[in-house]
């Protein structure tokens, strides 16, 4: 009876941990948030500018519609005016034309409420995807959460320098993102060997083990090049998003690369302006 009583008390303690506690968190300061990524892919280029909301607020971030956004190709001396349309600022060079050029440096200028912000990034080289392969796995035989196809891509790091990559995978179309992985010369967070194949955990990182690919689905993989600064920003954001557990890091806003160049300007931006060369590959599971 004593043992049963102790167990009952322990279970009651655990159940108490599931009670909902309303925490009064200060709203803090709201900032404009920049989401700008220019690539060498043909067609429409999109930049978003929103207003941040409190951490506990469930409402969508309000869209900022009255900014003036200009992209300047510093290498070619070309200027592109992005116009607001629906929920974002866009520029379309044409279906087969591109804005981004590998090796070119770009300056983004944002004018908002009388203050001007600028950020600079350069489109670095990327590496082609050789192929995508897949293998069927069952729960009973492979200790995976669900039956389905595990996919992996095959690519080799470009020799001659330290290269930073952003690997993103999709299911069926680019509106259904599966996973993001960040790499240095084909490894995770530091270069080990220049010009080697991407390591197996990164190759297999294009599959969501909880929801593996199924017969007839399309696997889409894109490898985006990054500058060191953009790689650092994305990995810091990734750590913030996936922070959890007892020893999780304290959440904080990752510093933006857009600087207020207005004399006496006090406003600041969150977010990032980045550029990428992109290699793509896709395969339907048959």
One Martini backbone bead per residue (centre of mass of N, CA, C, O) as a GRO file, in nm:
protein
  286
    1UNK     BB    1   0.057   0.063  -0.020
    2UNK     BB    2   0.296   0.254  -0.004
    3UNK     BB    3   0.385   0.220  -0.298
    4UNK     BB    4   0.120   0.317  -0.426
    5UNK     BB    5   0.125   0.600  -0.298
    6UNK     BB    6   0.388   0.697  -0.424
    7UNK     BB    7   0.305   0.661  -0.718
    8UNK     BB    8   0.059   0.850  -0.705
    9UNK     BB    9   0.223   1.106  -0.631
   10UNK     BB   10   0.403   1.110  -0.880
   11UNK     BB   11   0.175   1.124  -1.094
   12UNK     BB   12   0.058   1.388  -0.985
   13UNK     BB   13   0.311   1.557  -1.042
   14UNK     BB   14   0.314   1.514  -1.351
   15UNK     BB   15   0.026   1.624  -1.409
   16UNK     BB   16   0.087   1.915  -1.307
   17UNK     BB   17   0.282   1.987  -1.554
   18UNK     BB   18   0.020   2.027  -1.763
   19UNK     BB   19  -0.048   2.291  -1.677
   20UNK     BB   20  -0.167   2.598  -1.755
   21UNK     BB   21   0.042   2.895  -1.804
   22UNK     BB   22   0.013   3.236  -1.770
   23UNK     BB   23   0.231   3.466  -1.924
   24UNK     BB   24   0.353   3.792  -1.868
   25UNK     BB   25   0.467   3.933  -2.162
   26UNK     BB   26   0.638   4.159  -2.294
   27UNK     BB   27   0.614   4.308  -2.604
   28UNK     BB   28   0.789   4.522  -2.700
   29UNK     BB   29   0.956   4.594  -2.984
   30UNK     BB   30   0.879   4.693  -3.309
   31UNK     BB   31   0.992   4.565  -3.630
   32UNK     BB   32   1.123   4.555  -3.921
   33UNK     BB   33   1.117   4.278  -4.166
   34UNK     BB   34   1.359   4.120  -4.365
   35UNK     BB   35   1.296   3.925  -4.684
   36UNK     BB   36   1.589   3.877  -4.884
   37UNK     BB   37   1.634   3.679  -5.195
   38UNK     BB   38   1.880   3.649  -5.441
   39UNK     BB   39   1.894   3.493  -5.765
   40UNK     BB   40   1.979   3.298  -6.070
   41UNK     BB   41   1.696   3.253  -6.122
   42UNK     BB   42   1.446   3.262  -6.323
   43UNK     BB   43   1.246   3.530  -6.282
   44UNK     BB   44   1.092   3.594  -6.006
   45UNK     BB   45   1.148   3.840  -5.750
   46UNK     BB   46   1.135   3.835  -5.382
   47UNK     BB   47   1.024   4.078  -5.129
   48UNK     BB   48   0.993   4.111  -4.773
   49UNK     BB   49   0.787   4.329  -4.549
   50UNK     BB   50   0.754   4.339  -4.198
   51UNK     BB   51   0.600   4.327  -3.876
   52UNK     BB   52   0.662   4.269  -3.573
   53UNK     BB   53   0.567   4.043  -3.313
   54UNK     BB   54   0.493   3.909  -3.044
   55UNK     BB   55   0.582   3.603  -2.928
   56UNK     BB   56   0.266   3.532  -2.826
   57UNK     BB   57   0.157   3.604  -3.098
   58UNK     BB   58  -0.081   3.461  -3.345
   59UNK     BB   59  -0.060   3.671  -3.545
   60UNK     BB   60   0.012   3.792  -3.830
   61UNK     BB   61   0.234   3.969  -3.994
   62UNK     BB   62   0.246   4.275  -4.094
   63UNK     BB   63   0.237   4.442  -4.391
   64UNK     BB   64   0.460   4.638  -4.574
   65UNK     BB   65   0.370   4.890  -4.837
   66UNK     BB   66   0.557   5.188  -4.812
   67UNK     BB   67   0.814   5.109  -4.949
   68UNK     BB   68   1.148   5.149  -5.092
   69UNK     BB   69   1.287   4.915  -5.334
   70UNK     BB   70   1.638   4.854  -5.420
   71UNK     BB   71   1.843   4.697  -5.668
   72UNK     BB   72   2.209   4.670  -5.690
   73UNK     BB   73   2.445   4.613  -5.938
   74UNK     BB   74   2.773   4.674  -5.880
   75UNK     BB   75   2.915   4.534  -6.125
   76UNK     BB   76   2.702   4.637  -6.368
   77UNK     BB   77   2.518   4.897  -6.299
   78UNK     BB   78   2.235   4.784  -6.202
   79UNK     BB   79   1.879   4.864  -6.168
   80UNK     BB   80   1.608   4.756  -5.938
   81UNK     BB   81   1.261   4.791  -5.909
   82UNK     BB   82   1.050   4.726  -5.639
   83UNK     BB   83   0.712   4.630  -5.634
   84UNK     BB   84   0.410   4.636  -5.493
   85UNK     BB   85   0.233   4.304  -5.463
   86UNK     BB   86  -0.001   4.236  -5.241
   87UNK     BB   87   0.264   4.098  -5.019
   88UNK     BB   88   0.502   4.208  -5.213
   89UNK     BB   89   0.818   4.260  -5.358
   90UNK     BB   90   0.875   4.291  -5.717
   91UNK     BB   91   1.072   4.131  -5.992
   92UNK     BB   92   1.048   4.086  -6.360
   93UNK     BB   93   1.267   3.988  -6.626
   94UNK     BB   94   1.154   3.714  -6.706
   95UNK     BB   95   1.132   3.380  -6.764
   96UNK     BB   96   1.455   3.369  -6.892
   97UNK     BB   97   1.550   3.576  -6.692
   98UNK     BB   98   1.802   3.743  -6.488
   99UNK     BB   99   1.948   3.896  -6.201
  100UNK     BB  100   2.145   3.693  -6.109
  101UNK     BB  101   2.515   3.678  -6.077
  102UNK     BB  102   2.788   3.517  -6.067
  103UNK     BB  103   3.011   3.737  -5.876
  104UNK     BB  104   2.811   3.944  -5.791
  105UNK     BB  105   2.734   4.250  -5.642
  106UNK     BB  106   2.484   4.353  -5.389
  107UNK     BB  107   2.248   4.622  -5.330
  108UNK     BB  108   2.020   4.704  -5.072
  109UNK     BB  109   1.743   4.941  -5.073
  110UNK     BB  110   1.565   5.091  -4.792
  111UNK     BB  111   1.272   5.296  -4.771
  112UNK     BB  112   1.149   5.404  -4.438
  113UNK     BB  113   1.022   5.662  -4.287
  114UNK     BB  114   1.283   5.843  -4.397
  115UNK     BB  115   1.469   5.585  -4.397
  116UNK     BB  116   1.791   5.430  -4.473
  117UNK     BB  117   1.879   5.106  -4.603
  118UNK     BB  118   2.175   4.881  -4.619
  119UNK     BB  119   2.286   4.593  -4.819
  120UNK     BB  120   2.543   4.330  -4.870
  121UNK     BB  121   2.600   4.088  -5.143
  122UNK     BB  122   2.732   3.774  -5.283
  123UNK     BB  123   2.750   3.561  -5.556
  124UNK     BB  124   2.824   3.244  -5.529
  125UNK     BB  125   2.919   2.947  -5.588
  126UNK     BB  126   2.815   2.631  -5.693
  127UNK     BB  127   2.688   2.292  -5.709
  128UNK     BB  128   2.610   2.018  -5.861
  129UNK     BB  129   2.368   1.769  -5.909
  130UNK     BB  130   2.401   1.447  -5.994
  131UNK     BB  131   2.182   1.298  -5.794
  132UNK     BB  132   1.886   1.093  -5.711
  133UNK     BB  133   1.808   0.870  -5.449
  134UNK     BB  134   1.626   0.562  -5.340
  135UNK     BB  135   1.470   0.386  -5.046
  136UNK     BB  136   1.296   0.134  -4.909
  137UNK     BB  137   1.126   0.150  -4.585
  138UNK     BB  138   1.059  -0.025  -4.284
  139UNK     BB  139   0.972  -0.048  -3.962
  140UNK     BB  140   1.053  -0.350  -3.899
  141UNK     BB  141   1.351  -0.341  -4.049
  142UNK     BB  142   1.458  -0.008  -3.977
  143UNK     BB  143   1.350   0.174  -3.744
  144UNK     BB  144   1.114   0.350  -3.854
  145UNK     BB  145   0.828   0.544  -3.826
  146UNK     BB  146   0.779   0.495  -4.151
  147UNK     BB  147   0.677   0.399  -4.436
  148UNK     BB  148   0.920   0.447  -4.708
  149UNK     BB  149   1.119   0.689  -4.877
  150UNK     BB  150   1.466   0.730  -4.891
  151UNK     BB  151   1.651   1.012  -4.968
  152UNK     BB  152   1.934   1.116  -5.185
  153UNK     BB  153   2.205   1.312  -5.261
  154UNK     BB  154   2.458   1.395  -5.519
  155UNK     BB  155   2.769   1.566  -5.433
  156UNK     BB  156   3.041   1.802  -5.503
  157UNK     BB  157   3.273   1.990  -5.401
  158UNK     BB  158   3.435   2.272  -5.471
  159UNK     BB  159   3.738   2.360  -5.559
  160UNK     BB  160   3.965   2.624  -5.399
  161UNK     BB  161   3.754   2.670  -5.152
  162UNK     BB  162   3.537   2.793  -4.927
  163UNK     BB  163   3.208   2.652  -4.907
  164UNK     BB  164   2.868   2.762  -4.887
  165UNK     BB  165   2.562   2.584  -4.798
  166UNK     BB  166   2.206   2.539  -4.904
  167UNK     BB  167   1.985   2.277  -4.832
  168UNK     BB  168   1.677   2.215  -5.013
  169UNK     BB  169   1.364   2.047  -4.972
  170UNK     BB  170   1.091   1.892  -5.162
  171UNK     BB  171   0.733   1.822  -5.213
  172UNK     BB  172   0.638   1.832  -5.556
  173UNK     BB  173   0.684   2.143  -5.452
  174UNK     BB  174   0.789   2.473  -5.347
  175UNK     BB  175   0.548   2.474  -5.112
  176UNK     BB  176   0.686   2.189  -4.989
  177UNK     BB  177   0.877   2.178  -4.738
  178UNK     BB  178   1.113   1.966  -4.572
  179UNK     BB  179   1.433   2.077  -4.567
  180UNK     BB  180   1.725   2.211  -4.389
  181UNK     BB  181   2.076   2.252  -4.485
  182UNK     BB  182   2.412   2.313  -4.365
  183UNK     BB  183   2.732   2.383  -4.537
  184UNK     BB  184   3.094   2.295  -4.542
  185UNK     BB  185   3.230   2.136  -4.791
  186UNK     BB  186   3.006   1.892  -4.714
  187UNK     BB  187   2.979   1.973  -4.427
  188UNK     BB  188   2.863   2.116  -4.158
  189UNK     BB  189   3.068   2.351  -3.976
  190UNK     BB  190   3.332   2.242  -4.135
  191UNK     BB  191   3.623   2.206  -4.298
  192UNK     BB  192   3.804   1.904  -4.402
  193UNK     BB  193   3.763   1.860  -4.732
  194UNK     BB  194   3.843   1.958  -5.036
  195UNK     BB  195   3.637   1.825  -5.291
  196UNK     BB  196   3.419   1.652  -5.163
  197UNK     BB  197   3.179   1.468  -5.072
  198UNK     BB  198   2.895   1.462  -4.936
  199UNK     BB  199   2.783   1.366  -4.658
  200UNK     BB  200   2.546   1.143  -4.561
  201UNK     BB  201   2.368   1.318  -4.364
  202UNK     BB  202   2.321   1.535  -4.586
  203UNK     BB  203   2.205   1.363  -4.810
  204UNK     BB  204   1.964   1.253  -4.607
  205UNK     BB  205   1.834   1.548  -4.527
  206UNK     BB  206   1.583   1.539  -4.751
  207UNK     BB  207   1.439   1.365  -4.527
  208UNK     BB  208   1.140   1.288  -4.355
  209UNK     BB  209   1.099   1.042  -4.126
  210UNK     BB  210   0.796   1.102  -4.045
  211UNK     BB  211   0.763   1.178  -4.382
  212UNK     BB  212   0.803   0.995  -4.618
  213UNK     BB  213   0.822   0.909  -4.920
  214UNK     BB  214   0.605   0.834  -5.195
  215UNK     BB  215   0.452   0.702  -5.436
  216UNK     BB  216   0.474   0.954  -5.697
  217UNK     BB  217   0.661   1.144  -5.578
  218UNK     BB  218   0.842   1.451  -5.563
  219UNK     BB  219   1.184   1.532  -5.568
  220UNK     BB  220   1.335   1.834  -5.440
  221UNK     BB  221   1.657   1.995  -5.504
  222UNK     BB  222   1.858   2.261  -5.348
  223UNK     BB  223   2.164   2.443  -5.408
  224UNK     BB  224   2.290   2.707  -5.215
  225UNK     BB  225   2.474   2.971  -5.205
  226UNK     BB  226   2.713   3.125  -4.967
  227UNK     BB  227   2.810   3.336  -4.754
  228UNK     BB  228   2.941   3.361  -4.453
  229UNK     BB  229   2.725   3.556  -4.338
  230UNK     BB  230   2.473   3.393  -4.428
  231UNK     BB  231   2.546   3.131  -4.286
  232UNK     BB  232   2.549   3.246  -4.001
  233UNK     BB  233   2.259   3.345  -3.990
  234UNK     BB  234   2.108   3.074  -4.054
  235UNK     BB  235   2.230   2.907  -3.817
  236UNK     BB  236   2.122   3.091  -3.594
  237UNK     BB  237   1.823   3.061  -3.663
  238UNK     BB  238   1.812   2.753  -3.641
  239UNK     BB  239   1.880   2.747  -3.338
  240UNK     BB  240   1.631   2.909  -3.248
  241UNK     BB  241   1.406   2.726  -3.364
  242UNK     BB  242   1.544   2.448  -3.218
  243UNK     BB  243   1.507   2.538  -2.945
  244UNK     BB  244   1.527   2.322  -2.647
  245UNK     BB  245   1.475   2.244  -2.338
  246UNK     BB  246   1.650   2.279  -2.048
  247UNK     BB  247   1.927   2.394  -2.229
  248UNK     BB  248   1.831   2.629  -2.376
  249UNK     BB  249   1.846   2.896  -2.552
  250UNK     BB  250   1.814   3.222  -2.561
  251UNK     BB  251   1.614   3.423  -2.711
  252UNK     BB  252   1.701   3.606  -3.019
  253UNK     BB  253   1.792   3.854  -3.230
  254UNK     BB  254   1.931   3.841  -3.526
  255UNK     BB  255   2.147   4.011  -3.692
  256UNK     BB  256   2.138   4.253  -3.928
  257UNK     BB  257   2.276   4.375  -4.253
  258UNK     BB  258   2.103   4.629  -4.227
  259UNK     BB  259   2.186   4.969  -4.252
  260UNK     BB  260   2.159   5.280  -4.111
  261UNK     BB  261   2.234   5.579  -4.322
  262UNK     BB  262   2.093   5.788  -4.159
  263UNK     BB  263   2.123   6.078  -4.025
  264UNK     BB  264   2.012   6.006  -3.706
  265UNK     BB  265   1.912   5.730  -3.721
  266UNK     BB  266   1.698   5.483  -3.524
  267UNK     BB  267   1.612   5.272  -3.695
  268UNK     BB  268   1.558   4.911  -3.730
  269UNK     BB  269   1.638   4.593  -3.861
  270UNK     BB  270   1.528   4.282  -3.948
  271UNK     BB  271   1.689   4.017  -4.085
  272UNK     BB  272   1.770   3.963  -4.453
  273UNK     BB  273   2.031   3.989  -4.707
  274UNK     BB  274   2.057   3.765  -4.989
  275UNK     BB  275   2.261   3.540  -5.201
  276UNK     BB  276   2.226   3.302  -5.491
  277UNK     BB  277   2.327   3.014  -5.626
  278UNK     BB  278   2.146   2.757  -5.822
  279UNK     BB  279   2.091   2.410  -5.784
  280UNK     BB  280   1.893   2.152  -5.954
  281UNK     BB  281   1.672   1.867  -5.862
  282UNK     BB  282   1.463   1.585  -5.980
  283UNK     BB  283   1.233   1.311  -5.859
  284UNK     BB  284   1.037   1.035  -5.930
  285UNK     BB  285   0.866   0.788  -5.767
  286UNK     BB  286   0.860   0.436  -5.908
   0.00000   0.00000   0.00000
